[in-house]
C-alpha cells in the first residue's frame, strides 16, 4: 500500500507501507524527520501528526492515545504516529507532519 507524508517544507513523500505497521514504523523506516521522545509508548504526545483523510482509513483513537489527545486538546484530525496501525483500508492515507 502507499501512504503520503506532507513534510514540514510542504513537499510530499509517498512511500510503501505494510498492513500492521504503525505510522511511526513507516517514519523510521523511510527516514522521515519527526521528533518524538517516548519511543512509541504513546505517553508523550510528541509524535502527533495530522491525518487528512482519516475517515474509514484508520481506527479511532482509544485508551492511552485518546487520553493524551484529550489532555492536550488536540483536534479530531490529530493522532499519535506511534499508536495508529495501518489496515487494508489505509491505502492512500495522507499524513501531515506538524
Secondary structure in CASP SS format (residue, H / E / C, confidence):
PFRMAT SS
TARGET T0000
AUTHOR 0000-0000-0000
METHOD secondary structure of the structure
MODEL  1
X C 1.00
X E 1.00
X E 1.00
X E 1.00
X E 1.00
X E 1.00
X C 1.00
X C 1.00
X C 1.00
X C 1.00
X C 1.00
X E 1.00
X E 1.00
X E 1.00
X E 1.00
X E 1.00
X C 1.00
X C 1.00
X C 1.00
X C 1.00
X C 1.00
X E 1.00
X H 1.00
X H 1.00
X H 1.00
X H 1.00
X H 1.00
X H 1.00
X H 1.00
X C 1.00
X C 1.00
X C 1.00
X C 1.00
X C 1.00
X C 1.00
X C 1.00
X C 1.00
X C 1.00
X C 1.00
X C 1.00
X C 1.00
X C 1.00
X C 1.00
X C 1.00
X C 1.00
X C 1.00
X C 1.00
X E 1.00
X E 1.00
X E 1.00
X E 1.00
X C 1.00
X C 1.00
X C 1.00
X C 1.00
X C 1.00
X C 1.00
X C 1.00
X C 1.00
X C 1.00
X C 1.00
X C 1.00
X H 1.00
X H 1.00
X H 1.00
X H 1.00
X H 1.00
X H 1.00
X H 1.00
X H 1.00
X H 1.00
X C 1.00
X C 1.00
X C 1.00
X C 1.00
X C 1.00
X C 1.00
X E 1.00
X E 1.00
X E 1.00
X C 1.00
X C 1.00
X C 1.00
X C 1.00
X E 1.00
X C 1.00
X C 1.00
X H 1.00
X H 1.00
X H 1.00
X C 1.00
X C 1.00
X E 1.00
X E 1.00
X E 1.00
X E 1.00
X E 1.00
X C 1.00
END
